[in-house]
Amino acid sequence: MSITTDSLRDALRQVIDPEVGLNIVDLGLVYRLAILDTSVQLDLTMTSPACPMGEGILDEAVLALKARIPASWIVEAQLVWEPAWTPARMGEKARLRFGWDQ
């Protein structure tokens, strides 16, 4: 099994922000995703620090990553707030869904 950041990013596309109904990758909530030896590091943000779903979404992201890596690996995940999220971080699919061309 080949583990790449692309395959892990695909796993994170299964994690949906329930408030907007889009995945966390297309929303631009994944700030960092790195593979280091036998661990995966994830920095994730929310659209607002007041988001009540932050910890739940982070937990879902960890589970999605763990499903794609060997059981002996660890996932180090944290919520980060800098830089602040803006709609400019959204991918094309997300912008189109909300009717924002650019």
C-alpha positions in Angstrom: 0.0 0.0 0.0 1.5 3.3 -1.1 0.8 6.1 1.3 1.0 9.6 -0.3 -0.3 13.0 0.7 -2.6 12.8 -2.3 -4.1 9.5 -1.1 -4.5 11.0 2.4 -6.0 14.1 1.0 -8.5 11.9 -0.8 -9.4 10.3 2.5 -10.0 13.7 4.0 -12.5 14.5 1.2 -14.8 12.0 3.0 -15.0 14.4 6.0 -17.9 16.8 5.5 -18.4 20.0 7.4 -22.1 19.6 8.3 -22.8 23.3 8.5 -22.1 23.8 4.8 -22.3 20.2 3.4 -18.9 20.2 1.7 -15.7 18.3 2.4 -12.9 19.9 4.5 -10.4 19.7 1.6 -12.5 21.7 -0.9 -13.4 24.2 1.8 -9.7 24.9 2.3 -9.7 23.8 6.0 -6.7 21.6 5.7 -3.7 23.8 6.3 -1.0 21.1 6.5 -0.8 17.4 5.7 2.6 15.8 6.0 4.0 12.2 6.2 7.0 11.9 8.5 8.5 8.4 9.0 5.6 6.5 10.6 3.3 9.4 11.4 0.9 11.8 9.7 0.7 15.4 10.8 -2.5 17.4 10.1 -3.2 21.0 10.8 -6.9 21.8 10.3 -8.8 25.0 10.8 -12.5 25.9 10.9 -14.3 28.7 9.0 -14.6 30.4 12.4 -13.1 29.8 15.9 -16.7 29.8 17.2 -17.5 26.7 15.1 -19.1 24.2 17.5 -18.2 21.3 15.2 -14.4 21.8 15.3 -13.4 18.9 17.6 -15.9 16.6 16.0 -14.6 17.3 12.5 -11.0 16.9 13.7 -11.9 13.5 15.2 -13.5 12.5 11.9 -10.4 13.6 10.0 -8.2 11.5 12.3 -10.4 8.4 11.7 -10.3 9.0 7.9 -6.5 9.2 8.0 -6.1 6.1 10.3 -8.2 4.1 7.8 -5.5 4.7 5.1 -2.3 4.1 7.2 -0.8 1.1 8.9 -2.1 0.5 12.5 1.4 1.1 13.9 1.4 4.7 12.6 0.2 7.7 14.5 -1.8 10.7 13.5 -0.9 14.0 15.1 -3.7 16.4 14.4 -4.5 19.8 15.8 -6.9 22.7 15.2 -5.1 25.9 14.2 -6.4 29.4 13.8 -3.5 31.2 12.1 -3.8 32.3 9.4 -7.5 32.9 9.7 -9.6 31.0 7.2 -11.1 33.1 4.4 -13.3 32.0 1.4 -10.2 32.6 -0.8 -8.9 29.2 0.5 -11.8 27.3 -1.0 -11.3 25.1 -4.0 -13.0 25.6 -7.3 -15.8 23.1 -6.5 -16.7 24.9 -3.3 -16.6 28.4 -5.0 -18.8 27.1 -7.8 -21.3 25.6 -5.3 -21.7 29.0 -3.6 -21.8 30.9 -6.9 -18.4 32.6 -6.3 -16.4 32.6 -9.5 -13.2 33.9 -8.1 
